[in-house]
Amino acid sequence: MQASLFEAQPKMAMGVTVNQIINSAKWAAYGDGLGFITELADASGVKRRAGVQAITKLLPWKRLVGGKFGTFVELPEGCYSDDTQLRLATSRAIRGSGEFDVEAFAKVEVPVWLSYALGAGRGTKIAATSLAKDNINWFSNFYDGASGHYVNGGGNGAAMRIQPHVWCARDNTDSCLQDVVRNSVCTHGHARGILGAVFHAVCLSQALESRTYPGPDQWEQAVRLFSRVPEIVRGDSALSTFWLPTWERLSATSLTDAVKNVQNECMKDIELVGSLSWNADPSLNYRELAERLGVLEETQRGSGTKTAILGSALSWLFQNDNPEHALLAAANLLGSDTDTIATMAGAIIGAVVKQSPSGRIADHEYIESEARRMHAIRIGAASSSFYYPDLLRWQPPRTQLDSVGKDGDSFYVAGLGRAKPVGSEMSGRSGDDTVWQWLRLDFGQTILAKRRKDPRATIAQNTPRQIGSRPKINSSSAEHQTDMLDSLGTGVNERKEAAKTLDTMTSEAIKSGFDPTLIGAQLLEIADRQNGVEQAIAYSAIIAKARAARGHRRG
């Protein structure tokens, strides 16, 4: 049996508690809320947005959304950005069995997110637009055009959202990193973007299990573990069959060599910590490290690996200080990626400290309910799964405006379900029928949706299955917010998938001499699973390749 990736790290006999995961989720959202106010703003911009010179707490503020033809919006206290939005999307895509429904994440969550994204990075938005195309799957999102190239996507848009994979991880930490890689490659194709997510996952796991802040020794260990990523990719049927050959051809290098290059970069970045001036004020140490890493420069600001290192370093530098001071330091370091650094540091801080952050975090009840669900999955308790539309009938919205539709008097967000308006319509400057409006989804998340003034009729197959049978949310209790989720627990299909992996089944088919009866039966079994279409494609490709190779040898 393969050893755990984290076997060398200290573990606590009592295990990871539900309060640790709840705190990690809350502190991550809190850091995001603080840093979102100052994201990409100079001092005068912060003053215009929030009416203050420096951020000292969560507060309401205003921002232009939708670009030059958009509108100024009043954002409530604790409003979070795309970091937390995509983290919640990741969490929803994790089934009650612990399986990551990467197909639903890539084809439903990410394209629909474009219609309510706040503060989204350019690379993730381009990738999300590409995923909305019918012929693009999560493992084939190799967009290439004037607006950007997939294999150059090395930003932090993946690293900022992968915490739920760590929160719900059981003993099989290899499986956790496989999901982290799968999640990352949906939108990011450069090794820095993927490995930044891996680095953050390893550091967050260490913080949860040891209840201490990872320091330079743990960072170096995380970087050394990068060498396992090519192995993880080769062990994943979809990644090895479809993603890896195309990626290596377009990148003009092997994945192993790309990983080695990023490892060397990260080791040099970590060495900079030892050369700090070590002022008594950790804020000054943080600023100096950020400057040395180059993240105040536009070309390096959003680097996946540098952001992940700086997020861990921030929590470590402030380990003997008030943890809120760490996130305020991130929020007030103008010119850096304030919200993403703060949200990643917040996730680590919350895994260690016992107190909750101050201030009111938007959608805090829903955030807590998802954290509780991740812990239930982690300990193997019966849990719930989010309802998604039938992906065989799913039609991605053709435009962002069509993500919100109506059925009678009710609003529906494609793929996510019913939503209730909680604010008035806000028109943009273009003079067309585009409006923005706050909507509260039935399961408890609030979004600022971009939609048509007169929404088109909702497409029936784009609504979550069994939507009419689901009870209404009890917003007064976080524990009841999973009422909108499908309590599948460990169902029949999930037990089948646990019993036989795709690798096991393809091995059986090959050893049988490609027995058509066995292959047909296996295909039918796979088709009944969650992600059945994706897995059937991967199964067929593996069998076809194996048969072709054996046929060639016989010739």
C-alpha positions in Angstrom: 0.0 0.0 0.0 1.3 3.4 -0.9 2.4 5.6 2.0 0.5 8.7 2.9 1.8 12.0 1.5 1.7 13.4 5.0 3.1 10.5 7.0 6.1 12.5 8.1 4.0 15.3 9.5 2.7 15.2 13.1 -0.9 14.1 13.7 -3.1 14.5 16.7 -4.8 11.4 18.0 -8.1 13.2 18.5 -8.4 13.9 14.8 -9.5 17.0 13.0 -12.6 18.5 14.7 -15.7 20.0 13.1 -14.9 23.4 14.8 -11.5 23.4 13.0 -13.1 23.1 9.7 -15.8 25.6 10.5 -13.2 28.1 11.7 -11.1 27.5 8.6 -14.0 28.2 6.4 -15.0 31.3 8.3 -11.5 32.8 8.6 -11.0 32.1 4.8 -14.2 34.1 4.0 -13.2 36.8 6.5 -9.8 37.3 4.9 -11.5 37.4 1.5 -14.0 40.0 2.7 -11.2 42.2 4.1 -8.9 41.9 1.1 -11.7 42.3 -1.5 -12.2 45.9 -0.4 -8.6 46.8 -1.3 -8.1 44.4 -4.3 -6.3 46.2 -7.1 -6.8 49.6 -5.5 -4.4 52.3 -4.6 -4.8 54.6 -1.5 -7.2 57.0 -3.3 -9.2 54.0 -4.6 -9.6 52.6 -1.1 -10.8 56.0 0.1 -13.4 56.1 -2.8 -14.6 52.6 -2.2 -14.8 52.5 1.6 -14.3 56.1 2.9 -11.2 55.1 4.9 -7.4 55.3 4.5 -6.8 51.8 5.8 -8.9 48.8 6.5 -9.4 47.9 10.2 -12.6 45.8 10.0 -15.3 44.5 7.6 -17.5 47.3 6.4 -19.9 48.1 3.6 -18.4 49.7 0.5 -19.1 50.4 -3.1 -17.6 49.2 -6.4 -18.1 49.4 -10.1 -19.2 46.0 -11.5 -19.6 45.0 -15.1 -16.7 47.2 -16.5 -17.2 50.6 -18.1 -20.8 49.8 -19.1 -21.6 48.4 -15.7 -23.0 50.1 -12.5 -21.8 51.1 -9.1 -23.0 48.7 -6.4 -23.3 49.0 -2.7 -21.6 45.9 -1.3 -22.7 44.8 2.2 -20.4 44.3 5.1 -18.6 41.0 4.8 -19.2 40.6 1.1 -16.8 38.1 -0.4 -15.2 37.8 -3.8 -14.7 35.1 -6.4 -12.3 33.3 -4.0 -15.1 32.3 -1.6 -17.7 31.9 -4.5 -15.6 29.3 -6.2 -14.7 27.6 -2.9 -18.4 27.1 -2.3 -18.8 25.9 -5.8 -16.1 23.3 -5.1 -17.8 22.3 -1.9 -21.1 21.8 -3.6 -19.5 19.6 -6.2 -18.2 17.2 -3.5 -20.7 14.4 -3.2 -21.9 13.0 0.2 -19.6 10.0 -0.5 -16.6 12.3 -0.8 -16.3 11.9 -4.5 -15.5 15.2 -6.4 -18.1 15.6 -9.2 -15.6 17.3 -11.5 -18.0 17.2 -14.5 -20.7 19.1 -12.6 -18.1 21.6 -11.3 -16.6 22.3 -14.7 -19.8 22.2 -16.8 -22.3 23.7 -14.4 -20.7 25.5 -11.5 -17.9 27.4 -13.3 -19.8 28.6 -16.5 -22.8 29.7 -14.4 -20.4 31.5 -11.9 -19.6 34.0 -14.7 -23.0 35.5 -14.2 -22.4 36.4 -10.6 -18.6 36.6 -10.3 -17.2 39.3 -8.1 -13.6 40.4 -8.5 -12.8 37.5 -10.9 -9.4 37.0 -12.4 -9.0 37.3 -16.1 -7.6 33.8 -16.6 -10.3 32.0 -14.7 -13.0 34.0 -16.6 -11.5 33.0 -19.9 -11.3 29.4 -18.8 -14.9 29.5 -17.6 -16.1 30.9 -20.9 -14.4 28.0 -22.7 -15.9 25.4 -20.4 -19.4 26.6 -21.4 -18.8 25.2 -25.0 -20.5 21.9 -25.7 -17.3 20.3 -27.0 -15.1 21.2 -24.1 -14.7 18.9 -21.1 -12.9 19.5 -17.8 -9.8 17.6 -19.1 -9.8 19.3 -22.5 -10.1 23.0 -21.8 -7.1 23.9 -23.9 -8.3 27.4 -24.9 -5.8 29.3 -27.1 -6.5 32.7 -28.5 -5.8 36.4 -28.4 -7.2 36.6 -24.9 -5.0 34.0 -23.4 -3.6 30.5 -23.5 -4.5 27.6 -21.2 -0.9 26.3 -20.8 0.2 29.8 -19.6 -2.5 29.9 -16.9 -0.3 29.9 -13.8 -2.3 32.2 -11.6 -3.8 31.6 -8.2 -7.4 31.1 -9.3 -7.1 27.4 -8.5 -5.2 27.5 -5.3 -7.7 29.9 -3.7 -10.7 27.4 -4.0 -9.4 23.9 -3.2 -9.8 24.0 0.6 -12.9 21.8 0.6 -10.9 18.9 -0.8 -8.6 19.1 2.3 -11.5 19.6 4.7 -13.3 16.5 3.6 -10.2 14.3 3.1 -10.1 11.0 5.0 -7.0 8.9 5.5 -6.3 8.7 1.7 -4.5 12.0 1.2 -3.4 10.8 -2.2 -7.0 11.0 -3.2 -7.3 14.5 -1.9 -4.4 15.7 -4.1 -5.9 13.9 -7.1 -9.0 16.0 -6.6 -6.9 19.1 -6.1 -5.2 18.5 -9.4 -8.5 17.6 -11.2 -10.0 20.8 -9.9 -7.0 22.9 -10.9 -6.7 21.7 -14.5 -10.3 22.7 -15.2 -9.1 26.3 -15.5 -5.3 26.4 -15.1 -2.8 24.8 -17.4 0.6 26.1 -16.2 2.5 24.1 -13.6 2.6 27.1 -11.3 -1.2 27.3 -11.2 -1.6 23.6 -10.4 1.3 23.3 -8.0 0.3 26.4 -6.1 -2.9 24.6 -5.3 -1.0 21.5 -4.2 1.3 23.6 -2.0 -1.7 25.2 -0.3 -3.5 21.9 0.2 -0.4 20.3 1.8 0.1 23.3 4.2 -3.6 23.4 5.1 -3.7 19.7 5.8 -0.6 20.0 8.0 -2.2 22.9 9.9 -5.5 20.9 10.5 -3.7 17.8 11.6 -1.0 19.3 13.8 -2.8 22.5 15.0 0.3 24.5 14.3 1.3 26.9 11.6 3.4 25.4 8.8 6.8 27.0 8.7 9.8 26.9 6.3 10.5 23.2 6.9 6.9 22.3 6.1 7.0 24.5 3.0 10.1 22.8 1.7 8.4 19.4 2.3 5.4 20.6 0.3 7.6 21.6 -2.6 9.4 18.3 -2.5 6.0 16.6 -2.8 5.4 18.3 -6.1 7.4 15.4 -7.7 4.4 13.2 -6.9 2.1 15.2 -9.2 3.2 13.5 -12.5 2.5 10.2 -10.8 -0.9 11.3 -9.7 -1.7 12.4 -13.3 -0.5 9.2 -14.8 -2.7 7.3 -12.3 -5.8 9.1 -13.3 -7.4 7.6 -16.4 -8.9 10.8 -17.8 -5.9 12.9 -17.1 -3.4 10.4 -18.5 -5.5 9.5 -21.5 -6.7 12.9 -22.6 -5.1 15.8 -20.7 -1.4 14.8 -20.4 -0.5 14.0 -24.0 -2.1 17.3 -25.2 -0.6 19.3 -22.4 2.9 18.0 -23.1 2.5 18.7 -26.8 1.3 22.2 -26.3 3.8 23.0 -23.5 6.7 21.5 -25.5 8.0 19.9 -22.3 7.3 16.9 -20.1 5.2 17.4 -17.0 8.1 16.0 -14.9 10.5 18.7 -16.2 7.9 21.4 -15.7 7.4 20.3 -12.1 11.1 20.3 -11.5 11.4 23.9 -12.8 8.7 25.1 -10.5 10.2 23.2 -7.6 13.5 25.1 -8.1 11.6 28.4 -8.3 9.8 27.7 -5.0 12.9 26.6 -3.1 14.5 29.9 -4.1 11.5 31.8 -2.9 11.4 29.9 0.4 15.1 30.7 0.9 14.2 34.4 1.0 12.5 34.0 4.3 15.9 33.3 6.0 17.3 36.6 4.6 14.5 38.8 6.1 15.6 41.7 8.3 13.3 40.3 11.1 11.7 43.5 12.4 9.8 43.1 15.7 6.6 44.1 13.7 5.5 41.1 11.7 3.7 43.5 9.3 7.1 44.9 8.2 8.5 41.4 7.8 5.4 40.5 5.7 5.9 43.6 3.5 9.6 42.8 3.0 8.9 39.2 2.0 6.2 40.3 -0.4 8.6 42.8 -2.0 11.4 40.1 -2.3 9.0 37.6 -3.8 8.0 40.3 -6.4 4.3 40.0 -5.8 3.9 43.8 -5.8 4.8 43.7 -9.5 2.0 43.2 -11.9 3.7 40.3 -13.7 4.1 38.3 -10.4 1.1 39.5 -8.4 -1.2 36.6 -9.1 1.3 33.8 -9.4 -0.2 30.5 -8.1 3.0 29.4 -6.2 4.1 32.8 -4.9 0.7 33.5 -3.6 0.4 30.2 -1.9 3.9 30.6 -0.3 3.0 34.1 0.9 -0.3 33.0 2.3 1.4 30.4 4.4 4.2 32.7 5.4 1.7 35.4 6.5 0.0 33.0 9.0 3.4 31.8 10.2 4.8 35.4 10.7 1.8 36.3 12.9 1.7 33.1 14.9 2.4 35.0 18.1 0.1 37.9 17.3 -3.6 38.5 17.0 -4.6 36.5 13.9 -6.9 39.3 12.7 -3.8 41.5 12.4 -2.4 39.0 9.9 -5.3 39.4 7.6 -5.4 43.2 8.0 -1.8 43.3 7.0 -2.7 41.4 3.8 -5.6 43.7 3.1 -3.6 46.8 3.6 -0.6 45.8 1.5 -1.8 47.7 -1.6 -0.5 46.4 -4.9 -0.5 42.8 -3.8 -3.3 40.2 -4.4 -5.0 41.3 -1.1 -8.0 39.1 -1.1 -6.4 35.8 -2.3 -3.5 36.0 0.1 -5.8 36.8 3.0 -8.2 34.1 2.2 -5.5 31.4 1.9 -3.9 32.6 5.1 -7.3 32.7 6.7 -8.0 29.1 5.9 -4.7 28.1 7.7 -5.3 30.4 10.6 -8.8 29.0 11.2 -7.4 25.5 11.3 -5.2 26.5 14.3 -7.0 29.1 16.4 -10.1 28.5 18.5 -11.8 31.8 18.2 -14.1 33.0 15.4 -13.2 36.1 13.4 -15.0 39.4 14.3 -17.4 41.1 12.0 -20.4 39.6 10.1 -19.4 37.5 7.2 -22.0 37.4 4.4 -23.8 34.0 4.1 -22.1 32.8 7.3 -24.8 30.3 8.0 -24.4 28.7 4.6 -20.6 28.7 4.8 -20.9 27.0 8.2 -23.3 24.4 6.9 -21.0 23.4 4.1 -18.1 23.2 6.5 -20.1 20.9 8.7 -20.9 18.7 5.6 -17.2 18.5 4.8 -16.4 17.3 8.3 -19.2 14.7 8.1 -17.7 13.4 4.9 -14.2 13.4 6.5 -15.3 11.1 9.4 -17.4 8.9 7.2 -20.8 9.9 8.5 -23.9 9.9 6.4 -23.9 13.2 4.5 -25.7 15.0 1.7 -25.1 15.8 -1.9 -26.1 18.9 -3.9 -28.8 18.4 -6.6 -27.5 19.2 -10.1 -29.4 18.9 -13.4 -29.0 15.8 -15.4 -25.7 16.4 -17.2 -26.9 14.4 -20.2 -29.6 17.0 -20.8 -27.8 20.1 -19.4 -27.5 23.1 -21.7 -24.9 25.7 -20.6 -26.3 29.2 -20.8 -25.3 30.7 -24.2 -24.6 34.1 -22.5 -24.1 35.2 -18.9 -27.4 37.1 -19.1 -29.3 33.8 -19.7 -28.0 32.2 -16.5 -31.0 33.7 -14.7 -34.4 32.7 -16.0 -38.0 32.8 -14.8 -40.8 30.3 -14.4 -44.0 32.3 -13.7 -43.0 34.7 -10.9 -40.0 32.7 -9.7 -36.4 33.3 -10.6 -34.1 30.4 -11.3 -30.3 30.3 -11.6 -29.3 27.7 -14.2 -27.9 24.6 -12.5 -28.4 26.0 -9.0 -32.1 26.4 -8.5 -34.6 28.9 -7.3 -33.6 32.3 -6.1 -35.4 35.2 -4.4 -34.7 38.9 -5.2 -33.4 40.7 -2.1 -32.8 44.1 -3.7 -33.9 46.3 -6.5 -32.7 46.1 -10.1 -29.7 48.2 -11.0 -29.2 49.2 -14.7 -25.9 49.6 -16.4 -24.7 52.4 -18.6 -25.1 50.6 -21.9 -28.8 51.4 -22.3 -29.7 47.8 -23.1 -31.8 45.4 -21.0 -28.9 44.3 -18.8 -29.5 44.7 -15.0 -27.8 43.5 -11.8 -29.8 42.3 -8.8 -29.0 40.6 -5.5 -30.6 37.2 -5.4 -30.7 34.7 -2.5 -30.5 31.1 -3.6 -32.8 28.6 -1.8 -29.8 26.9 -0.2 -28.6 30.1 1.5 -26.0 31.8 -0.8 -26.5 35.4 -1.9 -25.2 36.4 -5.4 -25.2 39.7 -7.4 -26.5 38.3 -10.6 -26.2 39.9 -14.1 -29.4 39.1 -16.0 -31.8 40.4 -18.6 -34.4 42.9 -17.3 -37.0 40.5 -18.7 -35.5 37.1 -18.2 -36.3 34.3 -20.6 -38.1 31.2 -19.6 -36.1 28.8 -17.6 -35.0 25.7 -19.5 -36.5 22.8 -17.6 -33.5 20.5 -17.9 -31.3 23.2 -16.4 -33.0 23.1 -13.1 -31.7 20.8 -10.3 -33.4 17.4 -10.3 -36.4 16.9 -7.9 -36.5 20.6 -7.2 -40.1 20.6 -6.5 -39.8 18.0 -3.7 -37.2 19.9 -1.7 -38.2 21.6 1.5 -37.6 25.3 2.0 -34.6 26.5 3.9 -34.7 27.4 7.6 -32.4 30.4 7.5 -32.4 30.7 11.3 -30.3 27.6 11.8 -27.1 26.7 10.1 -27.6 23.1 10.8 -30.8 23.0 8.8 -29.4 24.7 5.7 -28.6 21.3 4.2 -32.4 20.8 3.7 -31.8 21.9 0.1 -29.3 19.1 -0.4 -29.9 15.6 -1.4 -29.3 13.2 1.4 -27.8 10.4 -0.6 -25.3 9.1 2.0 -23.6 6.1 0.6 -26.0 5.0 -2.2 -25.9 2.0 -4.4 -23.9 3.6 -7.2 -21.4 5.0 -4.7 -20.9 1.6 -3.2 -20.3 0.2 -6.7 -17.7 2.9 -7.4 -15.9 2.2 -4.1 -15.8 -1.5 -4.9 -14.3 -1.2 -8.4 -12.2 1.6 -9.7 -11.9 2.4 -13.4 -8.3 1.0 -13.4 -9.5 -2.2 -11.9 -12.3 -2.6 -14.5 -10.0 -1.9 -17.5 -7.4 -4.3 -16.2 -10.1 -7.0 -15.9 -11.3 -6.3 -19.5 -7.7 -6.4 -20.9 -6.9 -9.7 -19.0 -10.1 -11.2 -20.4 -8.8 -10.8 -23.9 -11.3 -8.0 -24.5 -14.3 -10.1 -23.9 -17.2 -8.2 -25.5 -19.7 -9.4 -22.9 -17.6 -8.2 -20.0 -16.8 -4.9 -21.7 -20.5 -4.3 -22.4 -21.5 -5.1 -18.9 -18.8 -2.8 -17.5 -19.9 0.1 -19.7 -23.5 -0.2 -18.6 -22.3 -0.3 -14.9 -20.1 2.8 -15.5 -23.0 4.6 -17.3 -25.1 4.3 -14.1 -22.5 6.1 -12.0 -22.2 9.8 -11.1 -20.0 11.2 -13.9 -21.0 8.2 -16.0 -20.5 9.9 -19.4 -17.0 11.1 -18.5 -16.0 7.8 -17.0 -17.4 5.8 -20.0 -15.4 7.9 -22.4 -12.2 7.4 -20.3 -12.9 3.6 -20.1 -13.5 3.3 -23.8 -10.3 5.2 -24.6 -8.2 3.0 -22.4 -9.6 -0.2 -23.8 -9.2 1.1 -27.4 -5.6 2.1 -26.8 -4.8 -1.2 -25.1 -6.4 -3.2 -27.9 -4.6 -1.2 -30.6 -1.3 -1.7 -28.9 -1.8 -5.4 -28.7 -3.0 -5.6 -32.3 0.1 -3.8 -33.4 2.4 -6.2 -31.6 0.6 -9.2 -33.2 1.2 -7.7 -36.6 
